[in-house]
């Protein structure tokens, strides 16, 4: 069965919906420009709601040590997701400094972006492949733009660490995305929203039903 990370959660109700529908990971965004941003107090409560049977991911964009320290002190996270322009050296430092599982997001537009993954896979625990926003896109975010990339770009690749597929996924295309890319874990955020930042419980349930049937 394909596993899922439901990202950008901001309410107890949607966290519980994701957990009850069978998500393996839930994600909380610590990036103020994002409509999915949560503060430390909110995230601490959401992580508690999620419980211990799901992996809790904190999504950061070029975070400094102070932010990571403050979040990890009060929020029960299992994984740090770095979704900015963090260098290999910075990623390695964070993984060592905070002794936590680190996942690096790779923004993809073409084959050269895929090759960048080899620079990170030696020093991270996980990779995530997301669509790179075009330069001309207004108010583009590092992720959660609802854009997909060419899944053929990663088809057949073997990486040294587990990886996730992200970018433009929803209940209508996730089966095709998994079939083409070979992903065993998918990450979704904006594809489950009625408006930016507002997850819909019925959409969460429909998406999880689709990926649970990919193995059938």
N, C-alpha and C positions, 0 to 999 in steps of 0.2 A: 504493500500500500504506500502511496505517496504521502509524505508528511508535510505539515504546513506550519508556517509562522504567520500569525495574524499580527500585523504591526500597526502602530499609531493608535493604540487603544487609549481611551481617556475617561471611560465610565465603568463603574462596577458591573453594570448590566451587560455591556459588550464583552468585558473580560470573562464573565461567567459564561456567556454564550459561546465564546471561542473555546474555553476549556471544556465545556459540556459537549461541544460538537466534535471534540477530538483533536484540537490543535496541539502540537508538541511544544511550540514556542509561542509566547506572547511578547510583543514589543512595545516599549514606551519611548517616546521621542523627547530628547532633551535639546531642543534647538528652537529658540524663540521665534524665528521667522516662519516656522512651519505652523499650519493650522492645527496640527496634531500635538503640538508642544504641551508637555505637562511639567509642573514644577515639582520640586523634591517632595513636598508634603503630599501632593496628589499621587505621585508615583509610588510612594511608600504604602499608601492605602491600597492602590491598585495591585501592587505586588502581593500584599497580604491577602487580598481577595482571590488572587490567582491560585494561591496555595502551593504545595510542594510537588504536585504531580505534573507540573508543566515547567519548562525552562523559561526564565524571565530575561529578556534582552533589553539593554539600554542602548539607544541609538544616539550617537554623538557625531558632531561635525567639527573637526579640528579642535577638540577640547583641550583646555589647559589642565595642568595637574590639580589646580584648586577645585575646578568643577568636578572632576572625576573623584577626588577625595570626598567632597561634600555629598555627592550622590551615593557613593558606595558606603558611606558611613550610615546613611539612613534608609537606603532602598536595598531590598534583598534581591540583588541581581545575580544571575549565573553567567552572563555573557555580556561583554562590551562589543558593540558593533560600531566600527569607525567608518563613517560615510562621507568623509571630506577628502581633502588633498593630503592626508597624512603621508609622510615619507616612510620608506622602509625602516629607517633608523628610529623615527618617532613611534611607529607601531611596535617595534621590538622593545623600545624603552617602556612603553605603557604596559605591555604584556609582562615584562620583568618587574616593573615597579609595583604593579597592583596585584600581581599573582592571580590573575583571573583569565578565563577563556576569552580570546580575542578573535573577532571575525572582521575581516576587511572587505569593504564593498569596492568592487571594480566597476567603474562607469564604462559602458560599452557602446560604441558607435560603429567600430570597424575591427578588422582582424588585429591591428596593432594594439588595440586596447586589451584584447585577450592575452597577448603575449606579456602584458604587464603583470598578469597574475603570477607568472613564474618568479617574479621578483619578491612577491609577498608570501608565496606558499611555503617557503622554507622557514618563516618565522611567525606564522599565525596558526591558529587552530582550525579556522574555517574561512571560506571565501564566500562572497555573495556577488552575483553578476546582475547588474541593474542597467537600465537604459540611460545613456548619456543625453542630457537635455541639449537641444540644438542652441547655438549661440544666439539665434534670433528670438528664442522663446522668452517672452516677458515674464518676469518674476519667477523664473525657474528655481526649483529647489534641488538640492543634491539627490533627492529621491522622492517618490510619491507624486510624480508628475503625470502618472497614468499613461506613460509611454512604454512601448515594447521595442526590443531590438531584434535583429535577425537571429533567431534561435539556432540556425544552421552554423553560426559562427562558433558555437561551443559543442556542437554535436560530435560525439566520438572522442572528445578530449578526456584525458585521465589526469587528475590532479592528485597531489600527495595528501591532501586534506579534504574533509567533507565540504560540500558546497551547496549553495541555494540558488535558485533562479528567481529573479524578481523583475518587475517592470511591466506594467500594462496588463497584468493578469486579471481575469475575472472568471465567473462560472461558465462563460460561453467559450473560452479559448484555452482553459488550463489543460484539458486533456491533450489537445494538439501540441501545446507547449512542452508538456512532459514527453510526449512521443518523439518529437523532433530533437529536443535538447538532451534527452536522457536524464533529466533531473529526477532525483528521488526526494528532494525537498523543495517546496515552493514558498515564496514570501509574497504576501499581498497586503496592500493598505488601501490606496484610493479606489481600487476596484470593488470595495465593499461599502462605499459611502454614497449617501444621497446628496450631501453637500460636503465641501472640503472639511475634513476633520470629524464628520458625523457618521459613525459606522451604523449600519442597519443590521439588526439581529437576523432577520429573515435572509438577507444576502450572505451573512456569515454561514448560516446553516446550509444554504443552497450550495455555496462554494465547497464547503467541507464534504457534502454529499457527493459532489462531482469528483473530487480527488480520491475519495474513499472507494469510488467505483472504477478508478483507473486500473486497478489490479484485477478486475473481474473480466 
